Amino acid sequence: MWRHMVLQFPLLMASGALLAVALPERLRRWVMSCNTHGIAGLVWISAALAVLMIPRVLDLALYRSDIEVAKCAALLLAGVALRLSWRPAGLIIQGFFLGNLLMMMVVVGQLYIDSPLRLCNAYLLDDQQRLGQWLISLAAFVGLTWLANATWRLIQRDEARLAQQS
C-alpha cells in the first residue's frame, strides 16, 4: 500500500512533469491563459490527490482496470499541471496550496495509523499503518524542504536589493 502511494504516485507525477516539457508552445500558452498564477493547475493537483487518497479508490484501482487507467491519467495530468503551475504561483500561493495538501496528507496518514480496522480491503493492517507513517514523514520532509527553499529565495532577493541600493 505504501509503495502504491509513496512510490507510484510521485513517479507518475514526475513522468507527467517531464511530458509537460514536450507540449507545443501554442498549447502551453493556451493552458497558461486558463491558469492565472498557477491556481487552476494547483487546484487540479489538490483535487486529484484528495480523491486518490480515499481508501476505496485505492482498492478499486487494484481490481478495475478502468479505475487504474483513470488514476494514472489523473496523476500524469497532475504532473503536467505541477510543471506548468508551480513557478507562476509564487511563494504565497505555493504556501497556501502546499499547506493544505500537506495537512491533508498528515490527517490521512494519522487516520491510517489510528484506525483499528483495515480501510483498504486489498492491503493488510500493517501496510496501512506503514503508509500512514510514510505520509506523515513525507509531508514533514516536503514542508521543510519548501520552507528552506522559500527562505533561501527570499534571502537571495533581499541581498540583490541591497546590492542594487549600494
N, C-alpha and C positions, 0 to 999 in steps of 0.2 A: 504494500500500500504506500509506504513512504517513497519507494522508487517511482511509483506512479506519479505522485505529485511533486516530489523534490527533484527528480531527475528528468522525467519525461516532459513535464510542463515547461521548465526552463529551456530544455533543448529544442522543443518545438517553437517556443517564442524566439529563441536565438536564430533558428532557421528562418522564421518569418522576418526578423530584422535584417538578415542577410539578403532575403528576397527583395526587401524594400529598396536596396541599392540598385537592383536591376529594373525598377519601374521606369517607364519612359518619363521624360521630363514633363511632357504635357499632362500625363496622368497625375504626377506628383504635384504639379501646380494646381490642378483641379481639386485634389484631396486637400491641399493646404488652404484653398479658398473656403472649404467647408469646415476646416479645423483651426479656427482662430485661436491663437495662443495654445494650441495643442489640446484644448479642452475636450473636443469630441472624441479624439483618439484615447485620451486618458479615461474618459467615461466608458468607452468600449472595453478597454482593458479591465477596469474595475468590475464592470458587469459580467464579462466573460469569466473572470476568475471567481467572482462570487457564486455564479451558477455552478462552475466546475468543482467547487469545494463542497458542494452538497453531497452527502454520502450516497444518496440514491442514484445520483448521476454517475458517480464513480462505479457503482455496481452495474448500472445499465451499460456503461461503456465497455465492460468486460463481456457482457452477454449479447449485446446487439451491435452489429457492425455499423448500422446507420448512426447510432449514437457515438460510436468511436470515431467515425468519419467527421461528424459534426464537431466533436471535441477537438480533433486535430485541426480542422479548418478554423475553428474559433481561436485556437492558440496561435496558429500561423498568422491570422489576421491581427491578433493582439500584438505579435512581434512586429509586424509591419507598422501598426499604429504606434507602438513604442518608439520605433526608429524615427518616425515622422513627427511625433508629438513632443518628445522629451525636451529637446533644446528650445523650441518655440515657447514652451510652457513657462520657462523661467523658474527661479527658485521658490517663489511664493506658491505658485500653482503646483509645482512638483511636490513641495512640502505638504500641501493640502491633500493631494491625491495619495501620495505615499503614506502619509499619516493614517488616512482612512483604510487603505489596503493593508498596511502592516498591523493595525489594530484588529482588523477582521481576521488576519492570519493568527494572531495571538488568541483571540476568542475561540476560533475554530480549533486551534491546537489544544487549548485548555479543555474544550468540550471533548475532544478525542481522548485526552488523558484521563479526565474525571469520570467519563461515562462507564458505569459498571456493565453495560450491555454493548454488544457489537453493533456499531452503527452501519457498517458495511457488511453485508452477508458474505461477500466473497473473500474477506480478509479475517484473520484471527485477531483476538483482542490485543495481543501484544504488538501486532503490526500497527494497529490503530493507535496505541499508546506511543509507539516509536514515532509514528507520523506526527503526533501532537508535539512531541519533544523537538522534532526536526523543524516543524512550522514555527514554533516559538523561537528557537535558536536562529533560524533563517531570518525571521522578522527583526530580531535584535541586530544581527550582522548587517543586514541591508540598511536598517535605520542608522546605525552608527557610521557605516561607510558613506551614506549620503550626507550625513551631518558633517563628517570630516571633510568631504569634498566641497560642500557648500561653504564651510568656514574657510577653507583654503582659497576658494574663488573670491570670497568677499575680502579677504586679506590682500590678495593679489590686486583686486580692483582698487582698494584703498591706497595701496603702495603706488600704483600707477597714477592715481590722482595727486598724491603728494609729490611725486616726481615731476608731474606737469606744472605744479604750482611753484616749484623751486627754480 
